[in-house]
Amino acid sequence: MTPSQPLPCSPSPHRVRLLRALLAAGGLILAGCGGTAYSARNRPTTAYTERTAALFDDTIDPAAAGLDVNSSSTPQSDKLFRERTQLADGVFRVKAETISQAGEGASESYRITLKPRDTLGGKWKPTEDISMVVTRTNPSFGIVKHLDARLVGKTFIAFVQAFSNEDGGYVYHAHLAADTKEVAAAVADAYALGDLGK
């Protein structure tokens, strides 16, 4: 009987040592035989600070919800747009799959489940749905409470970052903009300007 052949994904001892060295030196994250993967589950996350909370604020631009109260507002007039784009784990189109309400009074909140679609940029290629929680103190709380289930099915351009939480896991925070050609073009411009600055 001939010895069984190693499985295609089974690395040799020499390759294991080499991969460990690469992991230690470069922080590479390997996923099976397919190469690198980048997600909140296997990336180093940071704390949710005052500055990052301003960028990934769990809000929805009024225009994204169909409530364009300021028609002169553009991505270029948003002072945080370029920084938010360049620091996000990923920028991509999402579809609101579900929305649920919890609590009452001061503790009332809404949880929006977002399904990632087209990736517009960033290192993270989403493999799971994203939950965004909108609390009563959130500036978008009134929008979400007013529209509620009417948000389901809407698409947005989401700027998403994963942050470490108190349980040693991670939590997503996002900012939702209108799914328009103008916003998508501004995202591409922000990445291009970021590349020029390197």
C-alpha positions in Angstrom: 0.0 0.0 0.0 1.5 3.4 -1.0 1.6 6.2 1.6 -1.3 8.6 1.2 -0.5 11.9 -0.5 -0.7 15.0 1.6 -3.8 17.1 1.3 -3.4 20.1 -1.0 -3.6 22.5 1.9 -1.3 20.5 4.2 2.0 22.5 4.3 5.4 20.8 4.8 7.2 21.4 8.2 9.6 23.7 6.4 6.6 25.7 5.0 5.0 25.9 8.5 8.2 27.4 9.9 8.3 29.9 7.1 4.7 30.9 7.4 5.1 31.4 11.2 8.1 33.6 10.5 6.1 35.6 8.0 3.2 35.9 10.4 5.4 37.2 13.2 7.3 39.6 11.0 4.7 41.0 8.8 1.3 40.4 10.5 0.1 38.4 7.6 -3.2 36.6 8.0 -3.6 33.4 6.1 -6.9 31.7 5.3 -6.5 28.1 4.1 -4.9 27.8 0.7 -6.6 30.9 -0.7 -4.2 33.6 0.5 -4.9 36.4 2.8 -8.2 37.4 4.4 -9.1 40.6 6.2 -12.0 40.7 8.5 -12.9 41.8 12.0 -12.4 38.3 13.3 -8.7 38.1 12.4 -7.4 41.7 12.4 -6.1 43.8 15.3 -8.9 46.1 16.5 -8.5 49.4 18.4 -10.7 51.1 21.0 -13.6 53.3 20.0 -12.3 56.7 20.9 -13.8 60.2 20.7 -12.1 60.8 17.3 -13.1 57.5 15.7 -16.6 58.0 17.1 -16.8 61.2 15.1 -15.9 59.3 11.9 -17.9 56.1 12.4 -20.8 57.6 14.3 -23.6 55.1 13.4 -25.6 57.8 11.7 -27.4 58.0 8.4 -27.0 61.1 6.2 -30.5 62.6 5.8 -30.2 62.4 2.0 -29.5 58.7 2.3 -32.8 58.2 4.0 -34.6 60.3 1.3 -34.8 63.3 3.6 -32.6 65.8 1.7 -33.1 68.8 4.0 -30.0 70.5 2.6 -29.7 70.1 -1.1 -26.4 72.1 -1.2 -24.7 69.4 0.9 -22.0 67.4 -1.0 -19.4 64.9 0.0 -16.8 67.6 -0.7 -18.5 69.8 1.9 -18.2 67.1 4.6 -14.9 67.8 6.3 -14.7 64.3 7.6 -15.4 62.5 4.3 -11.8 61.9 3.1 -10.5 60.9 6.5 -13.5 58.6 7.1 -12.9 56.9 3.7 -9.2 56.4 4.1 -9.4 55.1 7.7 -12.4 52.7 7.1 -11.7 49.0 7.1 -14.0 49.0 4.1 -16.3 51.2 2.1 -19.1 49.3 0.2 -22.7 49.3 -0.8 -25.0 47.7 1.8 -28.7 46.9 1.8 -30.8 47.3 5.0 -32.0 43.7 5.6 -33.9 44.1 8.9 -34.6 46.7 11.6 -35.6 46.0 15.1 -36.5 48.2 18.1 -35.4 47.4 21.7 -36.0 49.1 25.1 -38.1 52.1 25.8 -37.6 55.6 27.1 -34.0 56.7 27.5 -32.8 53.1 26.7 -34.7 52.8 23.4 -32.6 51.9 20.4 -32.8 50.4 16.9 -30.6 47.7 15.4 -30.2 47.8 11.6 -28.8 44.7 9.9 -26.8 45.6 6.8 -25.9 43.1 4.1 -22.7 44.0 2.2 -22.8 44.2 -1.5 -20.2 45.9 -3.8 -16.9 46.8 -2.3 -15.8 50.3 -3.2 -12.5 50.3 -1.3 -10.5 49.3 1.8 -8.7 46.2 3.0 -11.7 44.4 4.4 -13.8 42.1 2.2 -16.9 41.6 4.3 -18.0 38.0 4.8 -20.9 38.7 7.3 -23.7 41.0 7.8 -23.1 44.2 9.8 -25.3 45.4 12.7 -25.5 49.1 13.4 -27.1 50.2 16.6 -28.8 53.6 16.7 -29.4 54.8 20.3 -31.7 57.6 21.5 -28.7 60.0 21.8 -27.7 59.4 18.2 -28.5 62.3 15.8 -30.1 59.9 13.4 -32.5 58.4 16.0 -35.4 60.5 14.8 -34.9 59.5 11.2 -34.8 55.8 12.1 -37.7 56.0 14.4 -39.8 57.9 11.9 -39.0 55.6 8.9 -38.6 52.4 10.9 -39.5 49.4 8.6 -39.4 51.7 5.5 -35.6 51.7 5.7 -35.6 47.9 5.0 -34.6 47.4 1.4 -32.8 50.7 1.0 -29.2 50.7 -0.2 -26.5 52.9 1.2 -22.7 53.5 0.9 -21.3 52.4 4.2 -18.0 53.4 5.8 -17.3 50.6 8.3 -14.7 50.1 11.0 -14.4 47.2 13.5 -13.5 48.2 17.1 -12.6 46.1 20.2 -15.2 45.9 22.9 -15.1 45.2 26.6 -15.7 41.4 26.1 -12.5 41.0 24.1 -14.4 40.7 20.9 -15.3 43.3 18.3 -18.2 45.6 17.4 -18.9 47.4 14.1 -19.5 51.1 13.8 -20.5 52.7 10.5 -21.6 55.8 8.8 -24.2 55.5 6.0 -24.2 57.9 3.1 -26.5 58.0 0.0 -25.9 55.4 -2.6 -25.3 57.8 -5.5 -22.7 58.2 -8.2 -21.5 61.4 -6.6 -20.7 59.7 -3.3 -19.1 56.7 -5.1 -16.9 59.1 -7.1 -15.9 61.1 -4.0 -14.9 57.8 -2.4 -12.6 57.0 -5.4 -11.2 60.5 -5.2 -10.4 60.1 -1.5 -8.5 56.9 -2.1 -6.6 58.4 -5.0 -5.6 61.4 -2.9 -4.5 59.0 -0.1 -2.3 57.1 -2.5 -0.7 60.4 -3.7 0.2 61.2 -0.1 2.1 58.0 0.4 
